[in-house]
């Protein structure tokens, strides 16, 4: 009597009177609800891990994507998130960065990455206790996955060497990270609030002669010794690119000889401009004098001109006649 439209009413039925089709339907409904509950549990578990690093086992490596086994579910690594120099073999265990966890009709879909800068950051947090505890802070990361990376670190506590903390005793900490990234080279440099000092550190291992900032501290010119120019630029410009990404500036690298040549050209340019200005003033003065002379001749009385030239006027000629 209290029921209304769209209400669900539970009616007790005897199991002995239930047919085979009804029993099969009930079984399917129960299994479906169990699968949905399991999918929701898996989603919640890995949604909490989004933005972190997990260890996965390569299940299948295809031409398009790599399927990884996370234990309770699978993950997908798209081609854009794969390192070109790495080869993934079935059964291989690797650490990956959980970039995204989302729902789908077939359950939770998990996307992982091996190229993300966050993977490198999380590996440092795992290997370096000072970073995990917040004593040492990672200020910036520039990465070309599979080839080379630069990490700028800063110490929040006096007396703590940020670079030494990341490298570890005999390089054991940084070597563990390099091994996990399958040989990717990592440069750890000290961050500094002064852009000139920071750029000099970021360009390591190349020595820097001086750094010049311009255009509102968005462009920088780095001068290096003549015999170190190729080292500063790096193979195919890699070191210069990473330095620019790490600092967030447009960086131009020049040798001492090139910088001196440009300086001499800038010094010579004002002298040339002054000479051109003097020539222009002389030409203007000459033109002005000629113009004034022409104007005087045009404004002069013709009779005065004739008298001055000794030519008799018309009235004088009549008197003579």
Secondary structure, 3 states (H helix, E strand, C coil): CCCCCCCCCCCCCCHHHCCHHHHHHHHHHHHHHHHHHHHHHHHHHHHCCCCCEEEEEEEEECCCCEEEECCCCEEEECHHHCCCCCCCCCCCEEEEEEEEEECCCCCCEEEEECCCHHHHHHHHHHHCHHHHHCCEEEEEEEEECCCEEEEEEEECCCCCCHHHHHHCHHHHHHHHHHHHCCCCEEEEEECCCCHHHHHHHHCCCCCCCEEEEECCCCEEEEEECHHHHHHHHCHHHHHHHHHHHHHCCEEEEEEHHHHHHHHHHHHHHHHHHHHHHHHHHHHHHHHHHHHHHHHHHHHCCHHHHHHHHCCCCHHHHHHHC
